[in-house]
Amino acid sequence: MARLLAAGLIAGALFIGSDATLRAADTGTSTTPKLQDTLEKGLKARLPSEFAFIKTVVEKVDDGTLPRSLVESTFLWARRKPIHAFEFFQEGLKVRAEQIGVTL
């Protein structure tokens, strides 16, 4: 009886979750944050120069110059740093981008 109840709850949750996803797609809204928002908030950007660097990175990702996977992996690495996450991200991304021939 408990297994049947658990299976019903899981199936109901999956149905409700998929319905919410479909509704979000239908209305044109998405719960997935944009890369720019993720970088700004995740790295706690505060200075105009930090926002400008993030904007440049996002533009290079959008035009295909810089691989998104490179940006995301550098972001995750920098976020693990206890302090100065933005500085680690900026310098780390510059070094990694240079290795593939992209200047930031």
Secondary structure, DSSP 8 states (H G I E B T S, - for coil): -HHHHHHHHHHHHHHHHHHHHHHHHHHT--SS--HHHHHHHHTT--SHHHHHHHHHHHHHHHTTSS-HHHHHHHHHHHHTSSS-HHHHHHHHHHHHHHHTT---
